[in-house]
């Protein structure tokens, strides 16, 4: 089956779940958590079916710009759905499900750039998997930071919307943010370590920018976590550091892929 049809189905399911959640929040009621998670899980399963066709080829793993975006979005949504089973983070889905719809459609409809299929050993594949999981958790952290910023702003101005009234307490939201940051930073550490062990030359011409920016992002997140532990950083300072680290990380991965695939064609 051509991936276009399941991509359209996944996008419709994602947008349907988003509409359902938004409609309930606008009415200041909580959506049915089992129904919301079921719709999101069905959309995710359909997106995974698309990705299996787009990524896995006889030549190897084809991880072009839009396939990578779809894969990372799917990983973020999967991690969020798993987290929803134990902690109250379903409000993150309001931001993540439209991202899933956008990336699954882009991967199916927009031609990819110039990219070589990856046909490497398990060490490189482990490095790729760790990187994707790290990006996923840190993406969850940045969306959590944005929701925390919105919650703090509305509470200070005493105009809480239906969305904010369904949030956990501010302290809980902040604890969740740092939980995501610790987990993401740990996986990013393992990703950089595995790259050092298994990639022949991390500072080769086509990898130098990615490596340097990823290391700077690692330092930024590390400083933020140190500041939280030693100096009690929180609130806007924590959010600013989270956004700065995330921007560096996205520039490292997607910025380098964009330049290589669509500008340099290497």
Secondary structure, 3 states (H helix, E strand, C coil): CCHHHHHHHHHHHHHHHHHHHHHHHHCCCCCCHHHHHHHHHHHHHHHHHHHHHHHEECCEECCCHHHHHHHHHHHHHHHHHHHHCCCCCHHHHHHHHHHHHHHHHHHHHCCCCCCCCECCCHHHHHHHHHHHHHHHHHHHHHHHHHHHHHHHHHHHCCCCCHHHHCCCCHHHHHHHHHHHHHHHHHHHHHHHHHHHHHCCCCCCCCCHHHHHHHHHHHHHHHHHHHHHHHHCCCHHHHHHHHHHHHHHHHHHHHHHHHHHHHHHCC
